[in-house]
Amino acid sequence: MKQSKSNKENHHSVTRLLIILISAVFFIEAFVMNIMHWMPPTTKTVGALLDAAILSLLLFPIFYYLIFRPLIQNIEERKRTEDDLRIAAVAFEIKDPTIITDADANIIRANKKFLDKLGYSMEELVGQNPRIFKSGMHDKSFYEQLWKRLIQTGSWSGEIRIKTKEGRILHPFWLTITAIKNEQQEITHYIGIYNF
């Protein structure tokens, strides 16, 4: 739904830009032709070159501010985003065992330390809910309080016990879960960092 809305907005933006550019070319060409009409007669070649030069001179600022400048800014922003993602990917792999879930708490990523510690492969975890790690040592109210605090404050920290793929229950360790929100303050992901 959000993807579709974004695509529609992009389509409308491109359509508006094309209408502006076509209109600008039309009106500036009409203006140039009017100027050429008042100039002394010249050869066809000189007239065409003069027409093209004046048209280019008048159109350049419009094309620069509507196309080239936003494109350059977009490229620079994309490079910064790629750099940030590359740094985050390295940090994700060297930190404590970590998992990332979507807003519905389904696992979308786990780092190598987490996979090694619990004995899972990435393919086995993606799409699973972290409840598969439940040790059975915490009651229903423990998880209710965890989720209540997480929803209210955006984070939860506490001691927890989980089990590995083989069913071995690990010693107590500290877990910090943080809700990640978008610009509209809607939760998009959760990050769980395990301090073994």
PAGU-292491 format. One record per residue: residue number from 1; x negated, y, z of N, C-alpha, C in turn. Coordinates in Angstrom, 2 decimals. Layout:
N
+-----+---------+---------+---------+---------+---------+---------+---------+---------+---------+
:  nr :      nx :      ny :      nz :     cax :     cay :     caz :      cx :      cy :      cz :
+-----+---------+---------+---------+---------+---------+---------+---------+---------+---------+
: NUM :       X :       Y :       Z :       X :       Y :       Z :       X :       Y :       Z :
...
+-----+---------+---------+---------+---------+---------+---------+---------+---------+---------+
// end
This chain:
196
+-----+---------+---------+---------+---------+---------+---------+---------+---------+---------+
:  nr :      nx :      ny :      nz :     cax :     cay :     caz :      cx :      cy :      cz :
+-----+---------+---------+---------+---------+---------+---------+---------+---------+---------+
:   1 :   -0.83 :   -1.19 :    0.00 :    0.00 :    0.00 :    0.00 :   -0.87 :    1.25 :    0.00 :
:   2 :   -1.85 :    1.30 :    0.95 :   -2.75 :    2.45 :    1.02 :   -3.59 :    2.55 :   -0.24 :
:   3 :   -4.04 :    1.38 :   -0.73 :   -4.83 :    1.33 :   -1.95 :   -4.03 :    1.89 :   -3.12 :
:   4 :   -2.77 :    1.50 :   -3.21 :   -1.90 :    1.95 :   -4.29 :   -1.68 :    3.46 :   -4.22 :
:   5 :   -1.47 :    3.97 :   -3.01 :   -1.28 :    5.42 :   -2.82 :   -2.53 :    6.18 :   -3.22 :
:   6 :   -3.68 :    5.66 :   -2.84 :   -4.95 :    6.29 :   -3.20 :   -5.16 :    6.28 :   -4.71 :
:   7 :   -4.81 :    5.16 :   -5.36 :   -4.94 :    5.07 :   -6.81 :   -4.04 :    6.07 :   -7.51 :
:   8 :   -2.80 :    6.23 :   -7.01 :   -1.87 :    7.20 :   -7.59 :   -2.40 :    8.62 :   -7.44 :
:   9 :   -2.95 :    8.93 :   -6.24 :   -3.51 :   10.27 :   -6.01 :   -4.68 :   10.52 :   -6.95 :
:  10 :   -5.53 :    9.52 :   -7.13 :   -6.67 :    9.66 :   -8.05 :   -6.19 :    9.88 :   -9.47 :
:  11 :   -5.15 :    9.13 :   -9.89 :   -4.60 :    9.26 :  -11.23 :   -4.04 :   10.67 :  -11.44 :
:  12 :   -3.31 :   11.18 :  -10.45 :   -2.76 :   12.54 :  -10.55 :   -3.87 :   13.59 :  -10.60 :
:  13 :   -4.93 :   13.38 :   -9.82 :   -6.05 :   14.32 :   -9.82 :   -6.73 :   14.36 :  -11.19 :
:  14 :   -6.96 :   13.18 :  -11.78 :   -7.60 :   13.11 :  -13.10 :   -6.69 :   13.75 :  -14.15 :
:  15 :   -5.40 :   13.48 :  -14.06 :   -4.45 :   14.07 :  -15.02 :   -4.46 :   15.59 :  -14.92 :
:  16 :   -4.42 :   16.12 :  -13.69 :   -4.48 :   17.58 :  -13.50 :   -5.77 :   18.16 :  -14.07 :
:  17 :   -6.89 :   17.47 :  -13.83 :   -8.18 :   17.94 :  -14.32 :   -8.18 :   17.98 :  -15.85 :
:  18 :   -7.67 :   16.94 :  -16.48 :   -7.62 :   16.91 :  -17.95 :   -6.74 :   18.02 :  -18.50 :
:  19 :   -5.61 :   18.27 :  -17.87 :   -4.72 :   19.35 :  -18.32 :   -5.42 :   20.70 :  -18.20 :
:  20 :   -6.12 :   20.91 :  -17.08 :   -6.85 :   22.17 :  -16.88 :   -7.93 :   22.33 :  -17.94 :
:  21 :   -8.69 :   21.25 :  -18.19 :   -9.79 :   21.34 :  -19.16 :   -9.28 :   21.57 :  -20.58 :
:  22 :   -8.24 :   20.84 :  -20.97 :   -7.68 :   21.00 :  -22.32 :   -7.12 :   22.41 :  -22.47 :
:  23 :   -6.42 :   22.90 :  -21.45 :   -5.88 :   24.26 :  -21.50 :   -6.99 :   25.29 :  -21.59 :
:  24 :   -8.06 :   25.08 :  -20.80 :   -9.18 :   26.02 :  -20.81 :   -9.83 :   26.07 :  -22.19 :
:  25 :  -10.06 :   24.89 :  -22.79 :  -10.66 :   24.85 :  -24.12 :   -9.76 :   25.55 :  -25.13 :
:  26 :   -8.47 :   25.30 :  -25.07 :   -7.53 :   25.92 :  -26.01 :   -7.52 :   27.45 :  -25.90 :
:  27 :   -7.36 :   27.94 :  -24.67 :   -7.27 :   29.40 :  -24.49 :   -8.60 :   30.10 :  -24.75 :
:  28 :   -9.69 :   29.47 :  -24.37 :  -11.00 :   30.10 :  -24.62 :  -11.28 :   30.09 :  -26.12 :
:  29 :  -10.94 :   29.01 :  -26.82 :  -11.14 :   28.97 :  -28.27 :  -10.28 :   30.04 :  -28.95 :
:  30 :   -9.04 :   30.21 :  -28.49 :   -8.17 :   31.27 :  -29.04 :   -8.79 :   32.64 :  -28.79 :
:  31 :   -9.35 :   32.83 :  -27.61 :  -10.01 :   34.09 :  -27.28 :  -11.24 :   34.32 :  -28.17 :
:  32 :  -12.05 :   33.27 :  -28.35 :  -13.25 :   33.37 :  -29.20 :  -12.85 :   33.67 :  -30.65 :
:  33 :  -11.81 :   32.99 :  -31.13 :  -11.36 :   33.25 :  -32.51 :  -10.91 :   34.70 :  -32.67 :
:  34 :  -10.29 :   35.24 :  -31.64 :   -9.86 :   36.63 :  -31.66 :  -11.08 :   37.57 :  -31.70 :
:  35 :  -12.08 :   37.23 :  -30.91 :  -13.32 :   38.03 :  -30.92 :  -13.97 :   37.96 :  -32.30 :
:  36 :  -14.05 :   36.75 :  -32.86 :  -14.68 :   36.55 :  -34.17 :  -13.93 :   37.34 :  -35.27 :
:  37 :  -12.65 :   37.48 :  -35.11 :  -11.83 :   38.21 :  -36.09 :  -12.23 :   39.70 :  -36.14 :
:  38 :  -12.62 :   40.23 :  -35.00 :  -12.98 :   41.65 :  -34.93 :  -14.44 :   41.91 :  -35.25 :
:  39 :  -15.24 :   40.84 :  -35.36 :  -16.67 :   41.03 :  -35.67 :  -16.84 :   41.22 :  -37.18 :
:  40 :  -17.97 :   41.85 :  -37.56 :  -18.23 :   42.02 :  -39.00 :  -18.33 :   40.66 :  -39.69 :
:  41 :  -17.96 :   40.57 :  -40.95 :  -18.01 :   39.30 :  -41.68 :  -19.44 :   38.72 :  -41.73 :
:  42 :  -19.51 :   37.40 :  -41.57 :  -20.80 :   36.70 :  -41.64 :  -20.61 :   35.45 :  -42.50 :
:  43 :  -21.72 :   34.77 :  -42.74 :  -21.62 :   33.52 :  -43.48 :  -20.89 :   32.48 :  -42.62 :
:  44 :  -20.41 :   31.45 :  -43.27 :  -19.66 :   30.40 :  -42.57 :  -20.52 :   29.73 :  -41.49 :
:  45 :  -21.79 :   29.46 :  -41.80 :  -22.69 :   28.80 :  -40.86 :  -22.95 :   29.68 :  -39.65 :
:  46 :  -23.26 :   30.95 :  -39.88 :  -23.53 :   31.87 :  -38.77 :  -22.28 :   32.03 :  -37.91 :
:  47 :  -21.10 :   32.12 :  -38.56 :  -19.84 :   32.23 :  -37.82 :  -19.58 :   31.01 :  -36.96 :
:  48 :  -19.84 :   29.82 :  -37.50 :  -19.62 :   28.59 :  -36.73 :  -20.58 :   28.50 :  -35.56 :
:  49 :  -21.86 :   28.88 :  -35.79 :  -22.84 :   28.86 :  -34.70 :  -22.49 :   29.88 :  -33.62 :
:  50 :  -22.08 :   31.06 :  -34.02 :  -21.69 :   32.10 :  -33.08 :  -20.44 :   31.67 :  -32.28 :
:  51 :  -19.48 :   31.08 :  -32.97 :  -18.28 :   30.56 :  -32.34 :  -18.63 :   29.51 :  -31.29 :
:  52 :  -19.49 :   28.56 :  -31.67 :  -19.90 :   27.49 :  -30.76 :  -20.67 :   28.05 :  -29.56 :
:  53 :  -21.54 :   29.03 :  -29.81 :  -22.33 :   29.62 :  -28.72 :  -21.44 :   30.33 :  -27.71 :
:  54 :  -20.51 :   31.15 :  -28.19 :  -19.62 :   31.89 :  -27.29 :  -18.71 :   30.91 :  -26.54 :
:  55 :  -18.18 :   29.93 :  -27.26 :  -17.31 :   28.92 :  -26.63 :  -18.07 :   28.17 :  -25.53 :
:  56 :  -19.30 :   27.74 :  -25.82 :  -20.11 :   27.02 :  -24.83 :  -20.40 :   27.89 :  -23.63 :
:  57 :  -20.74 :   29.16 :  -23.88 :  -21.05 :   30.10 :  -22.81 :  -19.85 :   30.30 :  -21.88 :
:  58 :  -18.66 :   30.40 :  -22.44 :  -17.47 :   30.62 :  -21.63 :  -16.98 :   29.33 :  -20.95 :
:  59 :  -17.19 :   28.18 :  -21.60 :  -16.72 :   26.92 :  -21.03 :  -17.67 :   26.34 :  -19.97 :
:  60 :  -18.95 :   26.68 :  -20.05 :  -19.93 :   26.08 :  -19.13 :  -19.54 :   26.25 :  -17.66 :
:  61 :  -19.18 :   27.47 :  -17.20 :  -18.82 :   27.59 :  -15.77 :  -17.62 :   26.72 :  -15.38 :
:  62 :  -16.65 :   26.60 :  -16.28 :  -15.47 :   25.78 :  -15.97 :  -15.87 :   24.31 :  -15.85 :
:  63 :  -16.63 :   23.81 :  -16.81 :  -17.08 :   22.41 :  -16.76 :  -17.99 :   22.17 :  -15.56 :
:  64 :  -18.83 :   23.16 :  -15.26 :  -19.76 :   23.00 :  -14.13 :  -18.99 :   22.87 :  -12.81 :
:  65 :  -18.06 :   23.77 :  -12.55 :  -17.36 :   23.77 :  -11.27 :  -16.29 :   22.68 :  -11.16 :
:  66 :  -15.72 :   22.27 :  -12.28 :  -14.67 :   21.25 :  -12.22 :  -15.18 :   19.82 :  -12.40 :
:  67 :  -16.32 :   19.65 :  -13.09 :  -16.80 :   18.28 :  -13.37 :  -18.20 :   18.03 :  -12.82 :
:  68 :  -19.18 :   18.79 :  -13.29 :  -20.57 :   18.48 :  -12.95 :  -20.88 :   18.65 :  -11.47 :
:  69 :  -20.45 :   19.75 :  -10.88 :  -20.75 :   19.99 :   -9.47 :  -20.11 :   18.93 :   -8.57 :
:  70 :  -18.78 :   18.65 :   -8.72 :  -18.20 :   17.57 :   -7.89 :  -18.86 :   16.21 :   -8.15 :
:  71 :  -19.25 :   15.95 :   -9.41 :  -19.89 :   14.68 :   -9.73 :  -21.23 :   14.55 :   -9.02 :
:  72 :  -22.02 :   15.62 :   -9.02 :  -23.32 :   15.62 :   -8.34 :  -23.12 :   15.44 :   -6.84 :
:  73 :  -22.13 :   16.14 :   -6.27 :  -21.84 :   16.00 :   -4.84 :  -21.40 :   14.58 :   -4.52 :
:  74 :  -20.59 :   13.99 :   -5.41 :  -20.12 :   12.63 :   -5.21 :  -21.29 :   11.65 :   -5.23 :
:  75 :  -22.21 :   11.84 :   -6.16 :  -23.39 :   10.97 :   -6.26 :  -24.25 :   11.09 :   -5.01 :
:  76 :  -24.45 :   12.33 :   -4.53 :  -25.25 :   12.54 :   -3.32 :  -24.57 :   11.92 :   -2.11 :
:  77 :  -23.25 :   12.07 :   -2.02 :  -22.51 :   11.49 :   -0.90 :  -22.57 :    9.97 :   -0.95 :
:  78 :  -22.47 :    9.42 :   -2.16 :  -22.54 :    7.97 :   -2.32 :  -23.92 :    7.44 :   -1.92 :
:  79 :  -24.98 :    8.18 :   -2.29 :  -26.33 :    7.77 :   -1.89 :  -26.48 :    7.80 :   -0.38 :
:  80 :  -25.94 :    8.86 :    0.28 :  -26.00 :    8.94 :    1.74 :  -25.24 :    7.78 :    2.37 :
:  81 :  -24.07 :    7.45 :    1.81 :  -23.27 :    6.34 :    2.33 :  -24.02 :    5.02 :    2.17 :
:  82 :  -24.65 :    4.82 :    1.01 :  -25.43 :    3.59 :    0.79 :  -26.59 :    3.50 :    1.77 :
:  83 :  -27.27 :    4.64 :    2.02 :  -28.36 :    4.65 :    2.99 :  -27.85 :    4.30 :    4.39 :
:  84 :  -26.71 :    4.91 :    4.77 :  -26.12 :    4.63 :    6.08 :  -25.74 :    3.16 :    6.20 :
:  85 :  -25.16 :    2.59 :    5.14 :  -24.77 :    1.18 :    5.16 :  -25.98 :    0.26 :    5.25 :
:  86 :  -27.05 :    0.63 :    4.56 :  -28.27 :   -0.18 :    4.60 :  -28.86 :   -0.16 :    6.02 :
:  87 :  -28.89 :    1.02 :    6.64 :  -29.39 :    1.14 :    8.01 :  -28.50 :    0.36 :    8.97 :
:  88 :  -27.17 :    0.50 :    8.80 :  -26.23 :   -0.21 :    9.67 :  -26.38 :   -1.72 :    9.52 :
:  89 :  -26.62 :   -2.19 :    8.29 :  -26.78 :   -3.63 :    8.06 :  -28.00 :   -4.16 :    8.80 :
:  90 :  -29.10 :   -3.39 :    8.76 :  -30.31 :   -3.82 :    9.46 :  -30.07 :   -3.80 :   10.97 :
:  91 :  -29.44 :   -2.72 :   11.47 :  -29.14 :   -2.62 :   12.90 :  -28.21 :   -3.74 :   13.33 :
:  92 :  -27.24 :   -4.08 :   12.48 :  -26.28 :   -5.14 :   12.78 :  -26.99 :   -6.47 :   12.97 :
:  93 :  -28.02 :   -6.72 :   12.20 :  -28.73 :   -7.99 :   12.28 :  -29.73 :   -8.06 :   13.43 :
:  94 :  -30.26 :   -6.92 :   13.89 :  -31.29 :   -6.99 :   14.93 :  -30.73 :   -6.75 :   16.33 :
:  95 :  -29.46 :   -6.35 :   16.44 :  -28.86 :   -6.11 :   17.75 :  -28.43 :   -7.41 :   18.41 :
:  96 :  -27.70 :   -7.26 :   19.50 :  -27.15 :   -8.41 :   20.21 :  -26.17 :   -9.16 :   19.30 :
:  97 :  -25.83 :  -10.39 :   19.68 :  -24.82 :  -11.13 :   18.91 :  -23.54 :  -10.28 :   18.76 :
:  98 :  -23.08 :  -10.13 :   17.53 :  -21.99 :   -9.19 :   17.24 :  -21.03 :   -9.79 :   16.22 :
:  99 :  -19.72 :   -9.51 :   16.43 :  -18.72 :   -9.85 :   15.42 :  -17.91 :   -8.59 :   15.11 :
: 100 :  -17.38 :   -8.56 :   13.89 :  -16.49 :   -7.48 :   13.46 :  -15.20 :   -8.13 :   12.99 :
: 101 :  -14.07 :   -7.57 :   13.44 :  -12.77 :   -8.08 :   13.00 :  -12.01 :   -6.97 :   12.31 :
: 102 :  -10.95 :   -7.35 :   11.60 :  -10.06 :   -6.35 :   11.02 :   -9.09 :   -5.88 :   12.10 :
: 103 :   -8.13 :   -5.05 :   11.75 :   -7.18 :   -4.50 :   12.73 :   -6.30 :   -5.58 :   13.35 :
: 104 :   -6.14 :   -6.72 :   12.67 :   -5.35 :   -7.83 :   13.21 :   -6.20 :   -8.81 :   14.01 :
: 105 :   -7.44 :   -8.42 :   14.28 :   -8.40 :   -9.22 :   15.06 :   -8.82 :  -10.50 :   14.35 :
: 106 :   -8.83 :  -10.49 :   13.03 :   -9.37 :  -11.63 :   12.28 :  -10.82 :  -11.33 :   11.92 :
: 107 :  -11.69 :  -12.26 :   12.14 :  -13.13 :  -12.05 :   11.95 :  -13.44 :  -11.82 :   10.47 :
: 108 :  -14.18 :  -10.74 :   10.20 :  -14.62 :  -10.48 :    8.83 :  -16.13 :  -10.56 :    8.69 :
: 109 :  -16.85 :  -10.51 :    9.84 :  -18.30 :  -10.58 :    9.77 :  -18.87 :  -10.94 :   11.14 :
: 110 :  -19.96 :  -11.65 :   11.15 :  -20.70 :  -11.96 :   12.37 :  -22.18 :  -11.91 :   12.02 :
: 111 :  -22.99 :  -11.43 :   12.95 :  -24.42 :  -11.38 :   12.62 :  -25.08 :  -12.74 :   12.90 :
: 112 :  -26.31 :  -12.87 :   12.45 :  -27.03 :  -14.15 :   12.53 :  -27.20 :  -14.60 :   13.97 :
: 113 :  -27.46 :  -13.66 :   14.87 :  -27.64 :  -14.04 :   16.28 :  -26.37 :  -14.67 :   16.85 :
: 114 :  -25.23 :  -14.12 :   16.47 :  -23.97 :  -14.68 :   16.94 :  -23.76 :  -16.08 :   16.36 :
: 115 :  -23.98 :  -16.22 :   15.06 :  -23.80 :  -17.52 :   14.41 :  -24.72 :  -18.57 :   15.01 :
: 116 :  -25.98 :  -18.21 :   15.24 :  -26.93 :  -19.15 :   15.82 :  -26.53 :  -19.56 :   17.23 :
: 117 :  -26.08 :  -18.59 :   18.02 :  -25.73 :  -18.85 :   19.42 :  -24.52 :  -19.77 :   19.55 :
: 118 :  -23.53 :  -19.59 :   18.66 :  -22.31 :  -20.39 :   18.78 :  -22.25 :  -21.58 :   17.82 :
: 119 :  -23.19 :  -21.68 :   16.89 :  -23.26 :  -22.85 :   16.03 :  -22.33 :  -22.85 :   14.83 :
: 120 :  -21.78 :  -21.70 :   14.49 :  -20.88 :  -21.60 :   13.34 :  -21.64 :  -21.07 :   12.13 :
: 121 :  -21.06 :  -21.32 :   10.95 :  -21.53 :  -20.64 :    9.73 :  -20.58 :  -19.49 :    9.48 :
: 122 :  -21.00 :  -18.53 :    8.65 :  -20.14 :  -17.39 :    8.33 :  -18.83 :  -17.85 :    7.69 :
: 123 :  -18.93 :  -18.85 :    6.81 :  -17.73 :  -19.35 :    6.12 :  -16.72 :  -19.93 :    7.09 :
: 124 :  -17.20 :  -20.53 :    8.16 :  -16.29 :  -21.12 :    9.15 :  -15.57 :  -20.06 :    9.98 :
: 125 :  -16.21 :  -18.89 :   10.15 :  -15.63 :  -17.87 :   11.02 :  -14.75 :  -16.85 :   10.30 :
: 126 :  -15.08 :  -16.51 :    9.06 :  -14.33 :  -15.46 :    8.37 :  -12.86 :  -15.86 :    8.28 :
: 127 :  -12.00 :  -14.94 :    8.74 :  -10.56 :  -15.17 :    8.72 :  -10.03 :  -15.77 :   10.02 :
: 128 :  -10.93 :  -16.28 :   10.87 :  -10.52 :  -16.86 :   12.15 :  -10.29 :  -15.76 :   13.18 :
: 129 :   -9.50 :  -16.07 :   14.20 :   -9.29 :  -15.16 :   15.32 :  -10.28 :  -15.54 :   16.42 :
: 130 :  -10.84 :  -14.56 :   17.13 :  -11.81 :  -14.89 :   18.19 :  -11.26 :  -15.79 :   19.30 :
: 131 :   -9.95 :  -16.05 :   19.30 :   -9.41 :  -16.95 :   20.33 :   -9.98 :  -18.36 :   20.17 :
: 132 :  -10.59 :  -18.66 :   19.01 :  -11.21 :  -19.99 :   18.85 :  -12.40 :  -20.17 :   19.80 :
: 133 :  -12.89 :  -19.06 :   20.39 :  -14.01 :  -19.13 :   21.33 :  -13.54 :  -19.27 :   22.78 :
: 134 :  -12.20 :  -19.27 :   22.99 :  -11.68 :  -19.34 :   24.36 :  -12.23 :  -20.56 :   25.09 :
: 135 :  -12.69 :  -20.30 :   26.32 :  -13.27 :  -21.37 :   27.11 :  -12.23 :  -22.09 :   27.96 :
: 136 :  -11.06 :  -21.47 :   28.15 :  -10.05 :  -22.03 :   29.04 :  -10.28 :  -21.61 :   30.48 :
: 137 :  -11.29 :  -20.78 :   30.71 :  -11.62 :  -20.36 :   32.07 :  -10.99 :  -19.02 :   32.43 :
: 138 :  -10.27 :  -18.42 :   31.50 :   -9.58 :  -17.15 :   31.77 :   -8.09 :  -17.37 :   31.50 :
: 139 :   -7.26 :  -16.82 :   32.40 :   -5.82 :  -17.01 :   32.22 :   -5.23 :  -15.99 :   31.26 :
: 140 :   -3.93 :  -16.13 :   31.02 :   -3.22 :  -15.27 :   30.07 :   -3.29 :  -13.80 :   30.48 :
: 141 :   -3.18 :  -13.53 :   31.80 :   -3.20 :  -12.14 :   32.27 :   -4.55 :  -11.47 :   32.01 :
: 142 :   -5.64 :  -12.25 :   32.01 :   -6.97 :  -11.70 :   31.70 :   -6.97 :  -11.11 :   30.29 :
: 143 :   -6.45 :  -11.87 :   29.33 :   -6.42 :  -11.41 :   27.94 :   -5.40 :  -10.28 :   27.73 :
: 144 :   -4.29 :  -10.34 :   28.46 :   -3.31 :   -9.25 :   28.38 :   -3.92 :   -7.94 :   28.86 :
: 145 :   -4.65 :   -7.99 :   29.98 :   -5.30 :   -6.79 :   30.50 :   -6.39 :   -6.29 :   29.55 :
: 146 :   -7.13 :   -7.24 :   28.97 :   -8.16 :   -6.89 :   27.99 :   -7.54 :   -6.09 :   26.84 :
: 147 :   -6.46 :   -6.62 :   26.24 :   -5.84 :   -5.96 :   25.09 :   -5.15 :   -4.65 :   25.48 :
: 148 :   -4.56 :   -4.63 :   26.66 :   -3.91 :   -3.41 :   27.13 :   -4.93 :   -2.28 :   27.24 :
: 149 :   -6.05 :   -2.57 :   27.86 :   -7.11 :   -1.55 :   28.01 :   -7.69 :   -1.16 :   26.66 :
: 150 :   -7.91 :   -2.14 :   25.80 :   -8.48 :   -1.89 :   24.48 :   -7.57 :   -0.98 :   23.65 :
: 151 :   -6.28 :   -1.23 :   23.70 :   -5.32 :   -0.39 :   22.95 :   -5.23 :    1.01 :   23.55 :
: 152 :   -5.22 :    1.10 :   24.89 :   -5.06 :    2.40 :   25.56 :   -6.30 :    3.28 :   25.43 :
: 153 :   -7.48 :    2.70 :   25.63 :   -8.70 :    3.52 :   25.71 :   -9.61 :    3.39 :   24.49 :
: 154 :   -9.41 :    2.36 :   23.68 :  -10.27 :    2.17 :   22.52 :  -11.48 :    1.30 :   22.79 :
: 155 :  -11.63 :    0.85 :   24.04 :  -12.75 :   -0.06 :   24.33 :  -12.46 :   -0.89 :   25.58 :
: 156 :  -13.15 :   -2.00 :   25.67 :  -13.07 :   -2.87 :   26.83 :  -14.44 :   -3.47 :   27.05 :
: 157 :  -14.85 :   -3.55 :   28.31 :  -16.10 :   -4.21 :   28.68 :  -15.84 :   -5.09 :   29.89 :
: 158 :  -16.45 :   -6.24 :   29.88 :  -16.30 :   -7.12 :   31.03 :  -17.01 :   -8.44 :   30.83 :
: 159 :  -17.04 :   -9.20 :   31.90 :  -17.69 :  -10.50 :   31.86 :  -16.71 :  -11.52 :   31.31 :
: 160 :  -17.21 :  -12.39 :   30.47 :  -16.35 :  -13.38 :   29.83 :  -17.16 :  -14.65 :   29.58 :
: 161 :  -16.43 :  -15.75 :   29.43 :  -17.07 :  -17.02 :   29.06 :  -16.41 :  -17.53 :   27.79 :
: 162 :  -17.22 :  -18.01 :   26.87 :  -16.70 :  -18.55 :   25.62 :  -17.34 :  -19.91 :   25.36 :
: 163 :  -16.78 :  -20.60 :   24.37 :  -17.34 :  -21.92 :   24.05 :  -17.92 :  -21.92 :   22.64 :
: 164 :  -18.89 :  -22.78 :   22.43 :  -19.54 :  -22.92 :   21.14 :  -18.70 :  -23.80 :   20.23 :
: 165 :  -19.16 :  -23.98 :   19.01 :  -18.46 :  -24.84 :   18.05 :  -18.35 :  -26.27 :   18.59 :
: 166 :  -19.39 :  -26.74 :   19.29 :  -19.40 :  -28.10 :   19.83 :  -18.54 :  -28.23 :   21.08 :
: 167 :  -18.01 :  -27.10 :   21.59 :  -17.17 :  -27.15 :   22.79 :  -17.91 :  -26.89 :   24.08 :
: 168 :  -19.21 :  -26.59 :   24.02 :  -19.99 :  -26.30 :   25.22 :  -19.63 :  -24.89 :   25.71 :
: 169 :  -19.30 :  -24.76 :   26.98 :  -18.95 :  -23.46 :   27.56 :  -20.23 :  -22.76 :   27.98 :
: 170 :  -20.41 :  -21.55 :   27.46 :  -21.61 :  -20.78 :   27.77 :  -21.48 :  -20.09 :   29.12 :
: 171 :  -22.63 :  -19.78 :   29.73 :  -22.63 :  -19.09 :   31.02 :  -21.97 :  -17.71 :   30.86 :
: 172 :  -21.52 :  -17.11 :   31.96 :  -20.86 :  -15.80 :   31.84 :  -21.80 :  -14.76 :   31.22 :
: 173 :  -21.25 :  -13.91 :   30.40 :  -22.02 :  -12.84 :   29.80 :  -21.13 :  -11.62 :   29.62 :
: 174 :  -21.73 :  -10.50 :   29.30 :  -21.02 :   -9.23 :   29.18 :  -20.59 :   -9.01 :   27.73 :
: 175 :  -19.31 :   -8.70 :   27.54 :  -18.78 :   -8.42 :   26.21 :  -18.24 :   -7.00 :   26.19 :
: 176 :  -18.59 :   -6.26 :   25.14 :  -18.03 :   -4.93 :   24.92 :  -17.30 :   -4.95 :   23.59 :
: 177 :  -16.01 :   -4.61 :   23.61 :  -15.21 :   -4.53 :   22.39 :  -14.86 :   -3.06 :   22.18 :
: 178 :  -15.07 :   -2.59 :   20.97 :  -14.75 :   -1.20 :   20.63 :  -13.83 :   -1.17 :   19.42 :
: 179 :  -12.77 :   -0.36 :   19.52 :  -11.85 :   -0.17 :   18.39 :  -12.41 :    0.90 :   17.47 :
: 180 :  -12.43 :    0.63 :   16.18 :  -12.88 :    1.60 :   15.18 :  -11.64 :    2.20 :   14.52 :
: 181 :  -11.58 :    3.54 :   14.49 :  -10.40 :    4.21 :   13.95 :  -10.76 :    5.03 :   12.72 :
: 182 :   -9.77 :    5.21 :   11.84 :   -9.97 :    6.05 :   10.65 :   -9.61 :    7.50 :   10.99 :
: 183 :   -9.57 :    8.36 :    9.96 :   -9.29 :    9.78 :   10.17 :   -7.90 :   10.01 :   10.76 :
: 184 :   -6.97 :    9.11 :   10.48 :   -5.60 :    9.24 :   11.00 :   -5.46 :    8.62 :   12.40 :
: 185 :   -6.61 :    8.25 :   13.00 :   -6.64 :    7.63 :   14.33 :   -5.93 :    6.28 :   14.38 :
: 186 :   -5.90 :    5.59 :   13.22 :   -5.36 :    4.24 :   13.17 :   -6.52 :    3.25 :   13.32 :
: 187 :   -6.30 :    2.20 :   14.10 :   -7.35 :    1.20 :   14.29 :   -7.52 :    0.41 :   13.00 :
: 188 :   -8.76 :    0.35 :   12.52 :   -9.05 :   -0.39 :   11.28 :   -9.88 :   -1.64 :   11.55 :
: 189 :  -10.70 :   -1.61 :   12.60 :  -11.57 :   -2.74 :   12.92 :  -11.83 :   -2.77 :   14.43 :
: 190 :  -12.34 :   -3.92 :   14.87 :  -12.86 :   -4.06 :   16.23 :  -14.27 :   -4.61 :   16.12 :
: 191 :  -15.15 :   -4.12 :   16.99 :  -16.51 :   -4.66 :   17.05 :  -16.71 :   -5.24 :   18.44 :
: 192 :  -17.14 :   -6.49 :   18.49 :  -17.44 :   -7.14 :   19.75 :  -18.93 :   -7.39 :   19.85 :
: 193 :  -19.57 :   -6.83 :   20.88 :  -21.02 :   -7.02 :   21.09 :  -21.20 :   -7.85 :   22.36 :
: 194 :  -21.85 :   -8.99 :   22.18 :  -22.05 :   -9.93 :   23.27 :  -23.46 :   -9.76 :   23.81 :
: 195 :  -23.56 :   -9.55 :   25.12 :  -24.88 :   -9.41 :   25.75 :  -25.16 :  -10.69 :   26.53 :
: 196 :  -25.77 :  -11.67 :   25.83 :  -26.04 :  -12.97 :   26.46 :  -27.20 :  -12.86 :   27.43 :
+-----+---------+---------+---------+---------+---------+---------+---------+---------+---------+
// end
